[in-house]
Amino acid sequence: MRRFIGFFKKEIISLIRDPVLLVAVMVMPAVQLVVLSGAITFEANNLRLAIDTNTTDTFMEKIYNHAIGSGWFVRAPDTNADPVSAVQSGHADVAIIAPESGLTHDVMRGDGQIQVLIDATNILKAQSIEAYLQGIIAIAADEMNMTPDALPIRFDVRVLFNPRLNTKWFMVPSMIAILVFLSILILITISITKEKETGTIETLISAPISKYEIIIGKTVPYLAVAFLIMLSILLIGLFVFHIPFAGSGAMFLICFLAFCVPASGIGVLLSDFTHTQQQALLGVVIVAFMALMLSGALVPTENMPRLLQYISHANPLSHYAYSVRNLMLKGASWKYFARHCMAMLGAGVVIWFCAIRWFKTKL
């Protein structure tokens, strides 16, 4: 029993003396609980809605107003002119289009039809839209003293970019982004931390080379490995799961290179605060898990509280995941592509500034 107590005290003391490990074990679980309890939700909210109707169509106006007021939908930006283009460009998640004569007119005649265009690049959102609209139409009909059960309205639903709502079409692009990020983060962080743990970092620092050469030498080879990983996953997705590739190969490559800037910077920055491979692996798990849950790769960021949405906008993995998915399924426009690439590069500049500043070059 004394030996057990001795081992117990020894391990507790060693944990207390290791501030990095202590924070990771005692503090980070509470932080993850607070953040992820708000981030992880499979209920689709804040769906960007565009509408094509005339101002005299009372029924459509009521449907639109109830949709916005429900909390499930928000107004899509600048989509009054052409909601179809809004869905194609990614500014809207769904567009509802009234018949030319007006929905109110057609319903009174006993034959109303609404065309619904759904962006299905994210199937978690796409699967909920039609059910939401059915409930909203029932509320609008009740206000107009119509019987919802006998309401002569038909939906002409067109699911765009993933017509069969195939889960693989959603998951494979997400997995490309996730696995590229994990491979870069693990390889770079472990590589630099291993040099510290074995003591060979002292040899590198004392050699007649600058810290920039050390960092480049420890990152570029693993970026090449990450490229091969990305290429292999892409080929598996295309030829095994038959995922379409609607975008530009040049855009896809540039997007990967842009993401390498912040991703490699995170790996170097994380290695600045770790001294053993155990600490490095624990740090990778914490950082990767938080970045993944706030990226939109699995759970739409629009479902998150406003604060977490702002954090996700600063998350490079979020921009890369959305870019890969849109490039493969939709063929992203240059404007959409440039916006996400600039966000990744901007985050990369900030991360690299901190990583280089805190990289130790003295024994």
HUVENCOR-V514319 format. One record per pair of residues at least 24 apart in sequence whose ideal C-beta (glycine too) atoms are under 8 Angstrom apart, sorted by the first residue. I is the first residue (numbers start at 1). GAP is how many residues later the second one is. If there is no record, write none. Layout:
# HUVENCOR-V514319
I_GAP / I_GAP
This chain:
# HUVENCOR-V514319
18_261 / 20_253 / 20_254 / 20_255 / 20_259 / 20_263 / 21_257 / 21_258 / 21_261 / 24_255 / 24_258 / 24_259 / 24_262 / 25_257 / 28_258 / 32_254 / 32_257 / 32_258 / 35_255 / 35_258 / 35_259 / 35_273 / 36_254 / 36_257 / 38_266 / 38_267 / 38_270 / 39_254 / 39_255 / 39_260 / 39_265 / 39_269 / 40_253 / 40_259 / 41_258 / 41_262 / 41_263 / 42_82 / 42_257 / 42_261 / 43_85 / 43_260 / 44_28 / 44_80 / 44_81 / 44_83 / 44_84 / 44_85 / 44_88 / 44_256 / 44_258 / 44_259 / 45_26 / 45_27 / 45_257 / 45_258 / 46_26 / 46_27 / 46_28 / 46_256 / 46_257 / 47_25 / 47_26 / 47_27 / 47_46 / 47_47 / 47_78 / 47_81 / 47_82 / 47_85 / 47_255 / 48_25 / 48_26 / 48_27 / 48_28 / 48_29 / 48_43 / 48_44 / 48_45 / 48_46 / 48_254 / 49_24 / 49_25 / 49_26 / 49_27 / 49_43 / 49_44 / 49_45 / 49_46 / 49_47 / 50_26 / 50_29 / 50_30 / 50_33 / 50_36 / 50_37 / 50_41 / 50_42 / 50_44 / 50_45 / 50_46 / 51_28 / 51_29 / 51_32 / 51_44 / 51_45 / 51_46 / 51_47 / 52_30 / 52_31 / 52_32 / 52_43 / 52_44 / 52_45 / 52_46 / 53_44 / 53_45 / 53_49 / 53_50 / 54_44 / 54_48 / 56_46 / 57_41 / 57_45 / 57_46 / 57_47 / 57_48 / 58_46 / 58_86 / 59_43 / 59_44 / 59_45 / 59_48 / 59_53 / 59_81 / 59_82 / 59_85 / 60_36 / 60_38 / 60_42 / 60_43 / 60_44 / 62_78 / 62_81 / 62_82 / 63_33 / 63_40 / 63_70 / 63_73 / 63_74 / 63_77 / 64_32 / 66_70 / 66_73 / 66_74 / 67_65 / 67_66 / 67_69 / 70_62 / 70_66 / 72_56 / 72_60 / 73_59 / 83_34 / 84_33 / 87_30 / 87_31 / 87_32 / 87_73 / 88_72 / 88_242 / 89_244 / 89_247 / 90_29 / 90_236 / 90_240 / 90_242 / 90_246 / 92_27 / 93_25 / 93_26 / 93_29 / 93_32 / 93_33 / 93_36 / 93_209 / 94_24 / 94_25 / 94_35 / 96_37 / 103_50 / 107_39 / 107_44 / 107_45 / 107_46 / 110_42 / 111_41 / 111_43 / 112_39 / 112_40 / 112_41 / 112_42 / 113_40 / 113_41 / 113_42 / 113_43 / 114_39 / 114_40 / 114_41 / 114_42 / 115_41 / 115_43 / 116_39 / 116_40 / 116_41 / 116_42 / 117_41 / 117_43 / 118_39 / 118_40 / 118_41 / 118_42 / 119_41 / 119_42 / 120_39 / 120_40 / 120_41 / 120_42 / 120_43 / 120_45 / 121_40 / 121_41 / 121_49 / 121_204 / 121_205 / 121_208 / 121_209 / 122_48 / 122_178 / 122_203 / 123_39 / 123_42 / 123_43 / 123_44 / 123_46 / 123_47 / 124_46 / 124_175 / 124_176 / 125_175 / 125_177 / 126_33 / 126_36 / 126_39 / 127_38 / 130_25 / 130_27 / 161_85 / 161_168 / 161_169 / 162_167 / 168_69 / 168_73 / 168_75 / 169_74 / 169_75 / 169_160 / 170_155 / 172_61 / 172_64 / 172_65 / 172_69 / 172_71 / 172_156 / 173_64 / 173_70 / 173_148 / 173_151 / 173_152 / 173_155 / 173_156 / 174_123 / 174_124 / 174_147 / 174_150 / 174_151 / 175_58 / 176_54 / 176_57 / 176_58 / 176_61 / 176_148 / 177_82 / 177_118 / 177_120 / 177_140 / 177_143 / 177_144 / 177_147 / 178_114 / 178_117 / 178_119 / 178_139 / 178_143 / 179_50 / 179_51 / 179_54 / 180_46 / 180_49 / 180_50 / 180_76 / 180_79 / 180_83 / 180_140 / 181_78 / 181_82 / 181_107 / 181_110 / 181_111 / 181_136 / 181_139 / 182_102 / 182_106 / 183_39 / 183_42 / 183_43 / 183_46 / 184_38 / 184_39 / 184_42 / 184_76 / 184_79 / 184_80 / 184_83 / 185_78 / 185_81 / 185_82 / 185_85 / 185_99 / 185_102 / 185_103 / 186_95 / 186_98 / 187_35 / 187_38 / 187_39 / 187_80 / 188_30 / 188_31 / 188_34 / 188_76 / 188_79 / 188_80 / 188_83 / 189_78 / 189_79 / 189_81 / 189_82 / 189_85 / 189_91 / 189_94 / 189_95 / 190_87 / 190_90 / 190_91 / 190_94 / 191_27 / 191_31 / 192_26 / 192_75 / 192_76 / 192_79 / 193_78 / 193_81 / 193_82 / 193_83 / 193_84 / 193_86 / 193_87 / 194_83 / 196_75 / 196_78 / 196_79 / 196_80 / 197_78 / 197_79 / 197_80 / 202_161 / 205_155 / 205_156 / 205_157 / 205_158 / 206_157 / 211_145 / 211_148 / 211_150 / 212_144 / 215_53 / 215_140 / 215_141 / 215_144 / 218_50 / 219_45 / 219_48 / 219_49 / 222_42 / 223_37 / 223_41 / 226_34 / 226_37 / 227_29 / 230_26 / 237_91 / 243_85 / 243_86 / 244_84 / 244_85 / 245_82 / 245_83 / 246_81 / 246_82 / 246_83 / 246_84 / 246_85 / 247_79 / 247_80 / 247_81 / 247_83 / 247_84 / 247_85 / 248_79 / 248_83 / 251_76 / 251_81 / 251_83 / 251_86 / 252_72 / 252_75 / 252_76 / 254_83 / 254_87 / 255_65 / 255_68 / 255_69 / 255_72 / 255_82 / 255_85 / 255_86 / 258_62 / 258_83 / 258_86 / 258_87 / 258_90 / 259_57 / 259_58 / 259_60 / 259_61 / 259_85 / 261_83 / 261_84 / 261_87 / 261_88 / 261_91 / 262_54 / 262_82 / 262_83 / 262_85 / 262_86 / 262_89 / 262_90 / 263_53 / 263_54 / 265_83 / 265_86 / 265_87 / 265_90 / 266_50 / 266_85 / 266_89 / 268_84 / 268_87 / 268_88 / 268_91 / 269_82 / 269_85 / 269_86 / 269_89 / 272_83 / 272_86 / 272_87 / 272_88 / 273_85 / 291_24 / 291_26 / 292_25 / 294_24 / 295_26 / 296_25 / 296_26 / 297_24 / 313_30 / 314_33 / 315_32 / 316_27 / 316_28 / 316_31 / 316_32 / 319_24 / 319_25 / 319_28 / 320_24
